[in-house]
Amino acid sequence: MGSFFAGIKAGTLGGIFYIGGLAAFNAALLYAFKDAAMNLIYQNYPTICPTINSTSIEACFSSVVEVYIPYTAFLGFFVSLFFAALFGWSYESFPGKSSLVKGEVVAVLVALGLVLGDLYGVILGPLATALLVAFFVIWTGLYGFIMGRLYVRYTRTVRFESSDVKLVKVMVDGKDYTGRTRTFAHTSTHEVRAEVDEGASFKGWDVSGGVMVEDPRSFETLMEVNGDGLLKAQGARKY
């Protein structure tokens, strides 16, 4: 598990950058290869502009730039946001040991989603296609780098330990995180509970770094994450 909301925040900024850049590059290609675009429209006019009120080939070209590209960018942004949310929610399960590698993985997933949804750009000809593919690959790699950096910026890492895992376990929001390291949204609050063995007693919480607990002596309390840190449950046998 990771931070769903951190994924959404990173995905919003990263998605605007990524999808906006693709849309701008596609528009630039259309103008740079306008003759090829006009020829494509001329050959497929009813297919390309069937429902747009275009009275000429030139008007259809303008509609492609002003309507079609923004529309595909709009859809593409929500594709990127979906995978960003998935990225944040299942961050620890994503392939890769570093945030940058994980960011590249989600970038590849978004790129595949755009390709499968035919949302990555307009194919005009061999040269324009080669330029589009080259830009798409490079831009996707940069997007993955940004996603990795943004996720780290919006999250903090917390390590959960127990004085004796046989006696006491650390439950966070209902999940056993004993002996694990997890990421949480910065300044987020979570319910923590010490699950104590029948023959043991809870002695308190030890915290360090940017982790705070509302009541260090209570087996069930709230944890606030203001920075990287450690939360450790102390337990001992009753007899």
C-alpha positions in Angstrom: 0.0 0.0 0.0 1.0 3.6 -0.5 -0.7 7.0 -0.5 -3.7 7.3 -2.8 -4.0 11.0 -2.4 -0.3 11.6 -2.9 -0.6 9.7 -6.2 -3.6 11.9 -7.2 -1.6 15.1 -6.4 1.5 13.9 -8.3 -0.7 12.6 -11.1 -2.5 16.0 -11.4 0.6 18.0 -11.8 2.5 15.4 -13.8 -0.5 14.7 -16.0 -0.9 18.4 -16.9 2.8 18.5 -17.8 2.8 15.2 -19.8 -0.6 15.4 -21.6 -0.2 19.2 -22.2 3.2 18.7 -23.7 1.9 15.9 -26.0 -1.0 18.1 -27.2 1.3 21.1 -27.9 3.7 18.9 -29.8 0.9 17.4 -31.9 -0.4 20.9 -32.7 3.0 22.0 -33.7 3.4 18.9 -36.0 0.1 19.6 -37.7 1.2 23.1 -38.6 4.7 22.0 -39.5 3.3 19.4 -41.8 0.2 21.2 -42.8 0.3 20.1 -46.4 0.3 16.4 -45.4 -2.4 17.1 -42.9 -4.6 18.9 -45.5 -4.0 16.0 -47.9 -5.1 13.5 -45.3 -8.2 15.5 -44.6 -8.9 15.8 -48.3 -8.8 12.0 -48.7 -10.8 11.3 -45.5 -12.9 14.4 -45.1 -16.2 12.7 -44.2 -14.4 10.4 -41.7 -12.3 13.1 -40.0 -14.9 15.8 -39.7 -18.3 14.0 -39.8 -20.0 15.9 -37.0 -18.1 19.2 -36.9 -19.6 22.1 -38.6 -16.8 22.5 -41.2 -17.6 24.0 -44.5 -14.2 23.5 -46.1 -11.0 21.5 -45.8 -9.3 24.5 -44.1 -12.1 24.7 -41.5 -11.8 21.0 -40.9 -8.0 21.4 -40.3 -8.8 24.2 -37.7 -11.3 21.9 -36.1 -8.7 19.1 -35.7 -6.3 21.6 -34.0 -8.9 23.4 -31.9 -11.3 20.6 -31.0 -9.9 17.1 -31.6 -6.5 17.7 -30.0 -7.9 19.3 -26.8 -10.6 16.6 -26.7 -8.0 13.7 -26.8 -5.8 15.6 -24.3 -8.8 15.8 -22.0 -9.4 12.0 -22.2 -5.6 11.4 -22.0 -5.4 13.4 -18.7 -8.0 11.1 -17.1 -6.1 8.1 -18.3 -2.9 9.4 -16.6 -4.8 10.3 -13.5 -6.3 6.8 -13.2 -2.8 5.2 -13.3 -1.4 7.9 -11.0 -4.1 6.9 -8.4 -3.2 3.3 -8.9 0.5 4.2 -8.5 -0.1 5.9 -5.2 -2.5 3.3 -3.8 -0.2 0.4 -4.5 3.2 2.2 -4.4 5.0 -0.5 -2.4 3.8 -3.2 -4.8 5.1 -1.5 -7.9 8.2 -3.0 -9.6 11.4 -1.3 -8.7 13.2 -0.4 -5.5 13.5 3.3 -6.0 10.8 6.0 -6.5 12.3 6.9 -9.9 12.1 3.3 -11.2 8.5 3.1 -10.0 7.7 6.4 -11.6 9.0 5.1 -15.0 6.8 2.0 -14.6 3.7 4.1 -14.2 4.8 6.3 -17.1 5.0 3.2 -19.3 1.5 2.1 -18.2 0.1 5.6 -19.0 1.8 5.5 -22.4 0.4 2.1 -23.2 -3.1 3.4 -22.2 -2.7 6.3 -24.6 -1.6 4.1 -27.4 -4.3 1.6 -26.9 -6.9 4.4 -26.7 -5.4 6.1 -29.8 -4.9 9.3 -27.8 -1.2 9.9 -28.3 -1.3 11.9 -31.6 -2.2 12.3 -35.3 -0.3 10.1 -37.8 0.6 12.2 -40.9 3.5 10.6 -42.7 6.8 8.8 -42.1 8.9 11.8 -41.0 6.1 13.3 -38.8 5.5 9.9 -37.3 9.2 9.3 -36.6 9.3 12.7 -34.8 6.1 12.0 -32.9 7.3 8.6 -31.7 10.7 10.0 -30.7 9.1 12.8 -28.7 6.6 10.4 -27.2 9.3 8.1 -25.9 11.5 10.9 -24.5 8.5 12.8 -23.0 7.2 9.6 -21.4 10.6 9.0 -19.8 10.7 12.5 -18.4 7.1 12.1 -17.1 8.2 9.0 -15.2 11.1 10.9 -13.6 8.7 13.7 -12.6 6.1 11.3 -11.2 8.8 9.6 -9.0 10.0 12.9 -7.7 6.6 14.3 -7.0 5.4 11.2 -5.1 8.4 11.4 -2.8 7.8 15.1 -2.3 4.2 14.5 -1.2 4.9 11.5 1.1 7.0 10.5 4.1 8.4 7.1 5.0 7.6 5.4 8.3 9.1 2.3 9.7 7.0 0.1 12.1 8.8 -2.1 14.6 7.9 -4.1 17.7 10.0 -4.9 20.8 9.0 -8.5 20.3 6.8 -9.5 17.3 5.6 -12.6 19.3 4.1 -10.3 22.0 2.9 -7.2 20.1 2.1 -6.2 16.6 1.6 -2.8 15.0 -1.7 -2.3 13.2 -2.2 0.8 11.1 -5.6 1.6 9.7 -6.5 -2.1 10.4 -3.5 -3.6 8.6 -0.5 -5.3 10.1 2.6 -3.3 9.3 4.9 -4.8 11.9 8.5 -4.9 10.5 7.6 -3.0 7.4 8.3 0.4 5.9 5.4 2.3 4.3 4.8 5.7 2.7 2.1 8.1 3.8 0.9 11.5 2.7 2.7 14.3 4.4 0.7 15.6 7.5 -1.7 12.7 7.3 -3.3 11.1 10.4 -3.8 7.3 10.9 -5.2 5.0 13.5 -2.6 2.8 15.1 -3.3 0.0 17.5 -1.1 -2.4 19.3 -2.3 -6.0 18.9 -1.1 -7.7 22.1 -0.7 -11.4 22.8 -2.9 -12.9 25.5 0.1 -13.4 27.8 1.6 -10.0 27.3 0.9 -6.3 28.1 1.4 -3.1 26.2 4.0 -0.7 27.6 3.8 2.2 25.2 4.8 3.7 21.8 8.3 4.9 21.0 8.6 7.4 18.2 11.4 9.2 16.4 11.8 11.5 13.4 8.7 13.2 12.1 6.2 10.7 13.6 4.0 11.7 16.5 1.3 9.8 18.5 -1.6 11.4 20.3 -1.2 9.2 23.4 2.0 7.3 23.8 0.6 5.2 26.7 -2.6 4.0 24.9 -2.6 0.8 22.9 -5.0 2.5 20.5 -4.3 6.0 19.3 -3.7 8.3 16.4 -0.4 8.7 14.5 0.5 11.9 12.7 3.1 11.8 9.9 5.0 15.1 9.6 8.3 13.6 8.3 10.2 10.3 7.9 10.4 8.4 11.1 9.9 5.3 13.3 7.0 4.0 15.3 7.8 1.1 17.7 5.4 -0.8 20.0 6.8 -1.8 23.3 5.4 -4.9 25.0 6.4 -7.4 27.7 5.2 -10.7 29.2 2.8 -10.4 32.1 4.6 -13.0 34.1 
